[in-house]
Amino acid sequence: LRKSMPRAEVILWSHVRRNALGVRIRRQHPIGAFIVDFACLRARLAIELDGPSHDGGLAVDRDQQRSAYLGSRGWRVLRIPNEDVYENIEGVLAEIAKRIQDVERLS
């Protein structure tokens, strides 16, 4: 686990911690062989923030393999570019809430 979070993670965490969206969100949560940036256990939603290191080449392949692995274990993955967190945090929070509500409607 990382001791310090990247800026985008700090911003998102400040908005989702302490059940701010009505559900518990965990940060740096292990799922099998991986540690996801954020996870909502109740909705089985993994939230991954993607910065410049996720652009192109092998990083895209690794992200796809990671998402496939998580999906095979019943998790849905929401990938959010860091820029969206910086420029549209309200939209990001709305999308996370929508994904959680979608799961609850299906339950």
C-alpha positions as CSV (number, residue, x, y, z in Angstrom):
1,L,0.0,0.0,0.0
2,R,1.1,3.5,-0.7
3,K,1.8,5.8,2.2
4,S,0.9,8.9,0.2
5,M,-1.9,9.2,-2.3
6,P,-1.6,11.1,-5.6
7,R,-3.4,14.4,-5.8
8,A,-6.4,13.1,-7.7
9,E,-6.9,10.4,-5.1
10,V,-6.7,12.9,-2.2
11,I,-9.4,15.0,-3.9
12,L,-11.7,12.1,-4.5
13,W,-11.2,10.6,-1.1
14,S,-12.1,13.9,0.6
15,H,-15.4,13.7,-1.2
16,V,-16.3,10.0,-0.6
17,R,-15.0,9.2,2.8
18,R,-17.3,8.8,5.8
19,N,-20.2,7.5,3.8
20,A,-20.6,10.8,1.9
21,L,-22.4,9.1,-0.9
22,G,-24.6,7.1,1.5
23,V,-22.3,4.0,1.2
24,R,-18.9,3.1,2.5
25,I,-16.1,3.5,0.1
26,R,-12.7,2.0,1.0
27,R,-9.4,3.2,-0.4
28,Q,-6.5,1.0,-1.5
29,H,-8.6,-2.1,-1.2
30,P,-7.2,-5.5,-2.1
31,I,-9.2,-7.7,-4.5
32,G,-7.4,-10.9,-5.3
33,A,-4.0,-10.1,-6.8
34,F,-4.7,-6.4,-7.1
35,I,-5.2,-3.4,-4.9
36,V,-7.7,-1.0,-6.4
37,D,-7.7,2.7,-5.7
38,F,-11.2,2.7,-4.2
39,A,-13.9,0.1,-3.7
40,C,-17.5,0.0,-2.8
41,L,-18.0,-3.5,-1.4
42,R,-21.8,-3.3,-1.3
43,A,-22.0,-2.5,-5.0
44,R,-18.9,-4.5,-5.9
45,L,-17.6,-1.4,-7.7
46,A,-13.9,-0.8,-8.1
47,I,-13.0,2.8,-8.8
48,E,-9.6,3.3,-10.6
49,L,-8.1,6.8,-11.2
50,D,-6.0,6.9,-14.3
51,G,-3.2,9.5,-14.6
52,P,-0.7,9.9,-17.5
53,S,1.0,6.6,-16.7
54,H,-2.1,4.8,-18.0
55,D,-1.9,6.4,-21.4
56,G,-1.0,4.1,-24.3
57,G,1.1,1.0,-24.9
58,L,1.6,-1.6,-22.3
59,A,-0.3,0.4,-19.6
60,V,-3.6,0.0,-21.6
61,D,-3.0,-3.7,-21.9
62,R,-2.3,-4.0,-18.2
63,D,-5.4,-2.0,-17.3
64,Q,-7.6,-4.2,-19.6
65,Q,-6.2,-7.4,-18.0
66,R,-6.7,-5.9,-14.5
67,S,-10.3,-5.0,-15.4
68,A,-10.9,-8.5,-16.9
69,Y,-9.6,-10.1,-13.8
70,L,-11.8,-8.0,-11.5
71,G,-14.8,-8.6,-13.7
72,S,-14.2,-12.4,-13.6
73,R,-14.6,-12.0,-9.8
74,G,-17.8,-10.2,-10.0
75,W,-16.5,-6.6,-9.8
76,R,-17.5,-3.8,-12.1
77,V,-14.7,-1.3,-12.8
78,L,-15.1,2.4,-13.2
79,R,-12.0,4.1,-14.7
80,I,-11.8,7.8,-14.1
81,P,-9.2,10.0,-15.7
82,N,-7.4,12.2,-13.1
83,E,-8.3,15.3,-15.2
84,D,-12.0,14.6,-14.6
85,V,-11.4,14.6,-10.8
86,Y,-9.6,18.0,-11.2
87,E,-12.0,19.6,-13.6
88,N,-15.4,18.0,-12.8
89,I,-15.5,16.4,-9.3
90,E,-19.3,16.9,-9.1
91,G,-19.7,14.9,-12.4
92,V,-17.4,12.2,-11.1
93,L,-19.3,11.9,-7.8
94,A,-22.6,11.7,-9.8
95,E,-21.3,8.9,-12.0
96,I,-20.1,6.9,-8.9
97,A,-23.5,7.4,-7.2
98,K,-25.2,6.3,-10.4
99,R,-23.2,3.2,-10.7
100,I,-23.9,2.3,-7.1
101,Q,-27.6,3.0,-7.6
102,D,-27.7,0.8,-10.7
103,V,-26.5,-2.2,-8.8
104,E,-28.9,-1.6,-5.9
105,R,-31.8,-1.4,-8.4
106,L,-30.8,-4.8,-9.8
107,S,-30.6,-6.4,-6.4
